[in-house]
Every structure is written in C-alpha cells, then in structure tokens.
Amino acid sequence: MNYELLVLLLLILLTICFIFLVRSLMEVKGWEYKFEMRVKEWLEGEERSIREDAIQRSALTRSGKALEKLCPFLADFGYDPHDVRWLGDPVDLIVFDGYAEGHRTGDGLRQIVFVEIKSGKSKLTKAQRKIKALVTDGKVCWDEFKI
C-alpha cells in the first residue's frame, strides 16, 4: 500500500507541475502577444510620423529647388542673372561671369564660378565637397566632343 500511495502522490505532483507549466507558458504567450501588439501599434504610429516627415522633406526639397532658380535674380546675388546657367545637380549653378557684357561673344568673360546654394544649416554633400576640392586644386579642364 505504501507503494500505491507513493505512486498516487507522484502522479498528483506531476499533475500539479504540468498545470503550473501550462499556466506559465500561457502567461508567456499572453505577454508575447501583448508585446507584439504594443510594437505593432508603435510601428504604425512611427510609420505615420515617418511618412509625414518624408512628405515635408520632399516639399522642402521641391521648394528649395524652385528657390535656387530664383536666387540669381536677388539683388545681393553678385552676378548678372544672364550669366547664370542652372544645373541643379551636383552643383546648382555655373556662372559665366561677364558673358552677357561681351554680348555673348566671350569678350567680357572674367571667370567661371561654380555656385552651390544652401539655406539654414544644410551642408555640402560628399560629392559637392569633392567637386569643390577639384575646382580649388585647379583640376578642371576643357574637352570637346565632335560628332
């Protein structure tokens, strides 16, 4: 009888352990579900925020590009707007300083200037810094392509 009682006690203990284990797993699954839901909600909120930020940046970029084209007509620009050619990328403008004075013959041409227009805290891109260094180092040349 001791043996039967011991087996019964062991079965009861195993059943209690099994129930405890199942409850623990269910709690973990519940916690995982809650965590996943919170992450999903956070991502949805962030996605909206990221999209709004992207739209705002895009609008600023478009308006910035439009303003770049108007800069040569500002009083303090420093060059004749007729001498300006707009590129947009990687450099905003190239100024053929004095070109219009020589009635487009080149007689009044003084210099060629690469102009990058920046506003606020914006800085030159890596490519623009490289172009600036090449121009400053005199690594600019003339080439003709005949067809």
C-alpha positions as CSV (number, residue, x, y, z in Angstrom):
1,M,0.0,0.0,0.0
2,N,2.9,2.3,0.6
3,Y,3.9,1.8,-3.0
4,E,0.4,2.7,-4.3
5,L,0.3,5.8,-2.1
6,L,3.7,6.8,-3.3
7,V,2.7,6.4,-7.0
8,L,-0.5,8.4,-6.4
9,L,1.4,11.2,-4.7
10,L,3.9,11.2,-7.5
11,L,1.1,11.5,-10.1
12,I,-0.5,14.3,-8.1
13,L,2.8,16.2,-8.0
14,L,3.4,15.6,-11.7
15,T,-0.1,16.9,-12.5
16,I,0.4,20.0,-10.4
17,C,3.8,20.6,-12.1
18,F,2.1,20.1,-15.5
19,I,-0.7,22.5,-14.7
20,F,1.9,25.1,-13.4
21,L,4.0,24.6,-16.6
22,V,1.0,25.1,-18.9
23,R,-0.2,28.2,-17.0
24,S,3.4,29.6,-17.2
25,L,3.5,29.0,-20.9
26,M,0.1,30.6,-21.4
27,E,1.3,33.7,-19.4
28,V,4.4,33.9,-21.6
29,K,2.3,33.6,-24.7
30,G,0.0,36.3,-23.4
31,W,2.9,38.6,-22.6
32,E,4.4,37.9,-26.1
33,Y,1.1,38.8,-27.7
34,K,0.8,42.0,-25.6
35,F,4.4,42.9,-26.5
36,E,3.8,42.2,-30.2
37,M,0.6,44.3,-30.2
38,R,2.5,47.2,-28.5
39,V,5.3,47.0,-31.0
40,K,2.8,46.9,-33.9
41,E,0.9,50.0,-32.5
42,W,4.3,51.8,-32.1
43,L,5.3,51.0,-35.6
44,E,2.0,52.1,-37.0
45,G,2.4,55.5,-35.2
46,E,6.1,55.8,-36.3
47,E,5.1,54.9,-39.9
48,R,2.7,57.8,-39.9
49,S,5.3,60.1,-38.5
50,I,8.0,58.9,-40.9
51,R,5.6,59.3,-43.9
52,E,4.7,62.8,-42.7
53,D,8.3,63.7,-42.3
54,A,9.1,62.4,-45.8
55,I,6.3,64.4,-47.3
56,Q,7.5,67.5,-45.5
57,R,11.1,67.0,-46.6
58,S,10.0,66.3,-50.2
59,A,8.0,69.6,-50.2
60,L,11.0,71.5,-48.8
61,T,13.3,70.0,-51.4
62,R,11.0,70.9,-54.2
63,S,10.5,74.4,-52.9
64,G,14.3,74.7,-52.4
65,K,14.9,73.7,-56.0
66,A,12.5,76.3,-57.2
67,L,14.1,79.0,-55.0
68,E,17.5,78.0,-56.3
69,K,16.3,79.1,-59.8
70,L,15.2,82.4,-58.4
71,C,18.4,83.2,-56.5
72,P,20.2,84.8,-59.5
73,F,17.5,87.5,-59.5
74,L,18.1,88.6,-55.9
75,A,19.8,92.0,-55.5
76,D,22.6,90.6,-53.4
77,F,23.4,87.6,-55.6
78,G,26.5,89.3,-57.0
79,Y,26.4,88.1,-60.6
80,D,24.4,89.1,-63.7
81,P,21.4,86.6,-64.0
82,H,22.1,86.5,-67.8
83,D,25.5,84.9,-67.0
84,V,24.0,82.1,-64.9
85,R,23.2,78.5,-66.1
86,W,21.3,76.3,-63.8
87,L,22.4,72.6,-63.4
88,G,20.7,71.6,-60.2
89,D,22.8,68.5,-59.5
90,P,25.6,68.0,-58.4
91,V,26.1,71.8,-58.4
92,D,23.3,74.2,-58.5
93,L,24.6,76.9,-60.8
94,I,27.5,77.7,-63.1
95,V,28.2,81.4,-63.6
96,F,30.0,82.6,-66.7
97,D,30.9,85.9,-65.1
98,G,30.8,88.8,-67.7
99,Y,29.5,86.7,-70.5
100,A,26.5,88.9,-71.1
101,E,28.6,92.1,-71.0
102,G,30.5,90.9,-74.1
103,H,27.2,90.3,-75.9
104,R,27.7,86.6,-75.6
105,T,31.0,86.7,-77.6
106,G,33.1,85.9,-74.6
107,D,34.9,89.3,-74.7
108,G,33.7,90.3,-71.2
109,L,34.2,86.9,-69.6
110,R,36.2,87.2,-66.4
111,Q,35.8,83.9,-64.6
112,I,33.7,80.7,-64.4
113,V,32.1,80.1,-61.0
114,F,30.5,77.0,-59.6
115,V,27.8,78.1,-57.2
116,E,26.0,75.8,-54.6
117,I,23.0,77.4,-52.9
118,K,22.4,76.4,-49.3
119,S,19.9,77.5,-46.7
120,G,19.7,77.1,-43.0
121,K,22.1,74.5,-41.6
122,S,22.4,72.5,-44.8
123,K,25.9,71.4,-45.7
124,L,27.7,70.3,-48.9
125,T,27.3,66.7,-49.8
126,K,30.3,64.4,-50.1
127,A,30.2,64.7,-53.9
128,Q,29.9,68.5,-53.7
129,R,32.9,68.7,-51.3
130,K,34.9,66.6,-53.8
131,I,33.9,68.8,-56.7
132,K,34.9,71.9,-54.6
133,A,38.3,70.4,-53.9
134,L,38.9,69.5,-57.5
135,V,38.0,73.1,-58.6
136,T,40.1,74.6,-55.8
137,D,43.0,72.4,-56.8
138,G,42.7,73.5,-60.5
139,K,41.7,70.0,-61.7
140,V,39.3,71.4,-64.2
141,C,39.8,71.0,-67.9
142,W,38.2,71.7,-71.3
143,D,37.2,68.9,-73.6
144,E,35.5,68.9,-77.0
145,F,33.4,66.0,-78.4
146,K,32.9,66.1,-82.1
147,I,30.2,64.2,-83.9
